[in-house]
Amino acid sequence: MKVNFEKCCWKDGACQQCSCEGECTGCAEVCPVQAITREDVIKIDVEKCIDCGACINA
């Protein structure tokens, strides 16, 4: 799986799109199979990911 960083708002361990200060409620929360975790960096479990695209649209 390749993350499209042109669309993703999470870069360098911080949300770049809004003023959520790292408490973004987007991609990880919308994932229907909990394949995304957000700690110091976003981690995608490729074994769980179903390529639905919900994270990109969040």
Backbone as CSV, one residue per row, in Angstrom:
resi,resn,N_x,N_y,N_z,CA_x,CA_y,CA_z,C_x,C_y,C_z
1,MET,0.845,-1.180,0.000,0.000,0.000,0.000,0.885,1.236,0.000
2,LYS,0.526,2.223,-0.778,1.274,3.466,-0.840,0.371,4.604,-0.380
3,VAL,0.839,5.376,0.587,0.068,6.509,1.091,0.227,7.672,0.129
4,ASN,-0.872,8.290,-0.252,-0.836,9.458,-1.116,-0.659,10.689,-0.229
5,PHE,0.572,11.144,-0.071,0.850,12.257,0.819,0.362,13.590,0.265
6,GLU,-0.053,13.629,-0.989,-0.666,14.839,-1.522,-2.036,15.057,-0.886
7,LYS,-2.718,13.952,-0.527,-4.049,14.036,0.062,-4.031,13.884,1.577
8,CYS,-3.045,13.187,2.114,-2.995,12.905,3.545,-2.580,14.156,4.311
9,CYS,-3.279,14.469,5.396,-2.965,15.667,6.178,-2.004,15.382,7.325
10,TRP,-1.614,14.132,7.548,-0.739,13.768,8.663,0.683,13.616,8.147
11,LYS,1.553,14.577,8.457,2.937,14.555,7.988,3.876,14.864,9.146
12,ASP,4.997,14.190,9.183,6.021,14.425,10.196,5.473,14.339,11.613
13,GLY,4.529,13.430,11.833,4.000,13.203,13.167,3.004,14.227,13.653
14,ALA,2.506,15.063,12.752,1.533,16.074,13.161,0.543,16.337,12.035
15,CYS,-0.649,16.726,12.421,-1.667,17.080,11.437,-1.299,18.421,10.822
16,GLN,-1.283,18.490,9.520,-0.913,19.709,8.810,-2.127,20.454,8.260
17,GLN,-3.306,19.872,8.397,-4.476,20.432,7.754,-5.243,21.403,8.643
18,CYS,-5.261,21.138,9.934,-6.068,21.976,10.819,-5.300,22.263,12.099
19,SER,-5.953,22.814,13.076,-5.284,23.149,14.337,-5.574,22.122,15.422
20,CYS,-5.692,20.872,15.042,-6.021,19.827,16.014,-4.831,19.459,16.895
21,GLU,-3.634,19.930,16.561,-2.427,19.687,17.347,-2.167,18.210,17.594
22,GLY,-2.340,17.383,16.568,-2.059,15.963,16.686,-3.210,15.141,17.206
23,GLU,-4.354,15.750,17.441,-5.524,15.020,17.924,-6.552,14.884,16.807
24,CYS,-6.078,14.667,15.618,-6.929,14.542,14.438,-7.940,13.411,14.615
25,THR,-9.142,13.632,14.199,-10.177,12.595,14.282,-10.561,12.127,12.888
26,GLY,-9.567,11.984,12.054,-9.823,11.616,10.675,-9.528,10.181,10.338
27,CYS,-8.407,9.944,9.687,-8.114,8.660,9.054,-8.169,7.452,9.982
28,ALA,-7.546,7.518,11.138,-7.512,6.353,12.033,-8.906,6.008,12.542
29,GLU,-9.676,7.027,12.859,-11.003,6.799,13.415,-12.013,6.299,12.389
30,VAL,-11.859,6.686,11.145,-12.823,6.307,10.120,-12.542,4.925,9.524
31,CYS,-11.369,4.379,9.765,-11.009,3.079,9.188,-11.953,1.983,9.689
32,PRO,-12.656,1.309,8.775,-13.650,0.315,9.187,-13.053,-0.974,9.754
33,VAL,-11.753,-1.190,9.540,-11.123,-2.421,10.031,-9.997,-2.137,11.029
34,GLN,-9.931,-0.897,11.515,-8.921,-0.473,12.493,-7.497,-0.813,12.047
35,ALA,-7.209,-0.565,10.779,-5.884,-0.849,10.235,-4.902,0.293,10.474
36,ILE,-5.390,1.436,10.954,-4.532,2.603,11.138,-4.429,2.948,12.616
37,THR,-3.196,3.117,13.073,-2.962,3.594,14.434,-2.135,4.862,14.359
38,ARG,-2.369,5.759,15.288,-1.650,7.027,15.321,-0.986,7.159,16.683
39,GLU,0.331,7.102,16.691,1.098,7.325,17.916,2.047,8.477,17.605
40,ASP,3.336,8.226,17.575,4.264,9.268,17.134,4.169,9.455,15.626
41,VAL,3.826,8.379,14.937,3.629,8.411,13.492,2.404,7.570,13.155
42,ILE,1.867,7.776,11.971,0.757,6.956,11.496,1.306,5.597,11.091
43,LYS,0.664,4.538,11.535,1.056,3.188,11.141,-0.137,2.512,10.483
44,ILE,0.104,1.902,9.326,-0.941,1.195,8.596,-0.609,-0.285,8.595
45,ASP,-1.526,-1.079,9.117,-1.359,-2.532,9.120,-1.858,-3.049,7.776
46,VAL,-0.928,-3.366,6.894,-1.295,-3.780,5.541,-2.023,-5.116,5.518
47,GLU,-1.884,-5.904,6.574,-2.618,-7.169,6.664,-4.106,-6.923,6.916
48,LYS,-4.437,-5.852,7.628,-5.834,-5.522,7.934,-6.483,-4.648,6.859
49,CYS,-5.682,-3.802,6.212,-6.204,-2.817,5.264,-6.951,-3.494,4.115
50,ILE,-8.134,-2.958,3.793,-8.946,-3.496,2.696,-8.997,-2.535,1.501
51,ASP,-8.142,-1.509,1.516,-8.052,-0.533,0.422,-9.386,0.129,0.098
52,CYS,-10.161,0.454,1.125,-11.479,1.060,0.892,-11.394,2.549,0.565
53,GLY,-10.299,3.220,0.980,-10.132,4.639,0.694,-10.782,5.568,1.695
54,ALA,-11.402,5.046,2.731,-12.072,5.898,3.721,-11.090,6.850,4.388
55,CYS,-9.867,6.409,4.612,-8.869,7.248,5.282,-8.487,8.456,4.429
56,ILE,-8.437,8.286,3.145,-8.080,9.384,2.251,-9.212,10.397,2.173
57,ASN,-10.441,9.938,2.269,-11.595,10.829,2.189,-11.934,11.493,3.512
58,ALA,-11.305,11.053,4.615,-11.623,11.598,5.944,-11.181,13.037,6.070
